[in-house]
Amino acid sequence: MPDDQHRVTVDDDVEIPAPADGEAWAVGAVILHGNGHAFAQKRSPARRLFPDCWGIVGGHVEPGETLLNALAREVEEETGWRLRRVRRLLGISTWTGDDGGGTRHEADYLVEVDGDLDRPALEWSKHTAYDWFGPDDLSRLMENRAPGDRLIHDVVAKALQERPDPA
């Protein structure tokens, strides 16, 4: 989570919405390795939402929490890495899960992190695997997804297509 000891840089023109009262939000982070591949983790079969599906790092925004703080928290909780930079907004979507949680808004970002990208500290109780996905691997992101559920596939594809030059 961003604090006085750990500042997160947000690039110019990156939109970070402020949730309105009563809105449910989620955030997602596409993390790229130096080889240009995107990180994804496989959700456990016991998860209520998207069981046994590949997903990007992210999750729900707690009441009163900013999207930036939620993004930093989720990156650290799910990988052990620290959010360093938010490069760009990849998209905002609205979806309804099959868990009875109602409508959610989701903001997905291309980010940079600090930490050993070869050794994520996964939440093994929630995830069963991780991998790095390049343009030729994107179809694997559709495994066990409902027909038409292309959000993760499309967000990762967009991040790979629009990959910024390292700064």
C-alpha positions in Angstrom: 0.0 0.0 0.0 1.4 3.4 -0.8 2.8 5.1 2.3 5.4 7.6 3.3 8.2 5.0 2.8 6.9 3.7 -0.5 5.7 6.1 -3.1 3.8 4.9 -6.2 4.3 7.0 -9.4 1.2 7.5 -11.5 1.9 8.6 -15.1 0.3 11.7 -16.5 -3.2 11.2 -18.0 -3.8 8.0 -16.0 -7.4 8.1 -14.8 -8.1 6.7 -11.3 -11.8 7.0 -10.6 -13.2 7.7 -7.2 -16.0 5.2 -6.3 -19.3 6.8 -5.6 -21.2 5.8 -2.4 -22.7 2.3 -2.8 -20.6 1.4 -5.9 -18.7 -1.9 -5.8 -15.3 -1.6 -7.5 -12.5 -4.0 -8.4 -9.0 -3.3 -9.7 -6.6 -5.3 -11.8 -2.9 -5.1 -12.6 -1.2 -6.3 -15.7 2.5 -6.8 -14.8 4.9 -7.3 -17.6 8.3 -9.1 -17.3 11.3 -7.8 -19.1 10.7 -10.3 -21.9 7.3 -8.7 -22.6 5.2 -11.4 -21.1 2.3 -10.7 -18.8 1.8 -12.3 -15.4 -1.4 -14.3 -14.6 -2.3 -16.7 -11.8 -4.8 -19.5 -11.9 -7.6 -19.2 -9.4 -8.3 -22.3 -7.3 -11.3 -24.5 -8.2 -12.9 -23.6 -4.8 -13.2 -19.9 -5.5 -16.7 -18.5 -5.8 -15.9 -16.1 -8.7 -14.1 -17.5 -11.8 -13.1 -20.9 -10.3 -10.1 -22.6 -12.0 -9.7 -19.6 -14.4 -6.6 -17.5 -15.2 -6.7 -14.0 -13.8 -4.5 -10.9 -13.4 -3.5 -9.6 -10.0 -6.3 -7.7 -8.4 -9.5 -7.8 -6.4 -12.2 -5.8 -4.7 -11.8 -2.2 -3.4 -12.7 -2.0 0.3 -15.2 0.6 1.4 -13.4 3.9 1.9 -10.3 2.7 0.1 -9.0 4.4 -3.0 -8.4 2.5 -6.2 -4.7 3.2 -6.0 -4.4 1.9 -2.5 -6.5 -1.2 -3.4 -4.2 -1.8 -6.4 -1.1 -1.6 -4.3 -2.6 -3.8 -1.6 -3.7 -6.5 -4.0 -0.3 -6.6 -5.8 1.4 -7.1 -2.5 -1.1 -9.6 -1.1 -1.2 -11.7 -4.2 2.5 -11.7 -5.3 4.7 -10.2 -2.5 5.8 -7.5 -5.0 5.4 -3.8 -4.4 3.6 -1.5 -6.8 6.0 1.1 -8.1 4.4 2.7 -11.1 1.0 2.9 -12.8 1.8 3.3 -16.5 -1.7 3.5 -18.0 -5.3 2.7 -17.7 -6.2 -0.3 -19.9 -9.9 0.0 -19.4 -12.9 0.3 -17.2 -15.6 -2.3 -17.4 -18.8 -3.2 -15.6 -19.8 -6.8 -14.9 -21.9 -8.9 -12.8 -20.5 -12.1 -11.3 -22.5 -15.3 -10.6 -21.7 -15.0 -6.8 -24.7 -12.8 -6.0 -22.4 -9.8 -5.4 -24.2 -7.6 -7.8 -22.7 -5.2 -10.4 -19.1 -4.3 -10.1 -17.0 -1.7 -11.9 -13.4 -2.7 -12.7 -10.4 -0.5 -13.6 -7.5 -2.4 -15.0 -4.0 -0.9 -15.2 -0.6 -1.6 -16.7 1.8 -1.4 -13.8 5.4 -1.8 -12.8 6.4 -3.5 -9.6 9.5 -4.0 -7.4 10.5 -7.5 -6.4 11.8 -10.7 -7.9 9.6 -11.4 -10.9 10.8 -15.0 -11.0 9.6 -15.7 -7.5 6.1 -14.4 -6.8 4.8 -15.2 -3.3 1.3 -16.4 -4.3 -1.6 -16.9 -2.0 -1.5 -20.6 -2.5 -4.9 -21.0 -0.7 -6.5 -18.9 -3.5 -4.3 -19.8 -6.5 -3.0 -23.0 -7.9 -0.4 -21.8 -10.5 1.1 -18.8 -12.2 2.6 -18.2 -15.6 3.8 -15.6 -18.0 1.7 -15.0 -21.1 3.0 -13.7 -24.4 1.0 -13.0 -27.6 1.1 -16.6 -28.6 -0.3 -17.8 -25.2 -3.4 -15.7 -24.9 -5.8 -18.4 -25.8 -4.8 -20.2 -22.5 -6.4 -17.2 -20.6 -9.8 -18.4 -21.9 -9.5 -21.8 -20.1 -12.6 -22.6 -18.1 -14.1 -19.2 -18.8 -17.8 -18.8 -19.7 -18.5 -18.2 -23.4 -18.1 -14.6 -24.1 -16.1 -13.9 -21.0 -13.1 -12.2 -22.6 -12.2 -9.5 -20.1 -8.9 -11.0 -18.9 -7.9 -12.1 -22.3 -8.6 -8.7 -23.9 -7.0 -6.7 -21.1 -3.8 -8.7 -21.3 -3.8 -8.5 -25.1 -4.2 -4.7 -24.9 -1.3 -4.5 -22.5 0.9 -6.6 -24.7 0.0 -4.5 -27.8 0.4 -1.2 -26.1 3.5 -2.1 -24.2 5.3 1.1 -23.3 9.0 1.6 -23.7 10.8 1.1 -20.4 11.5 4.4 -18.7 
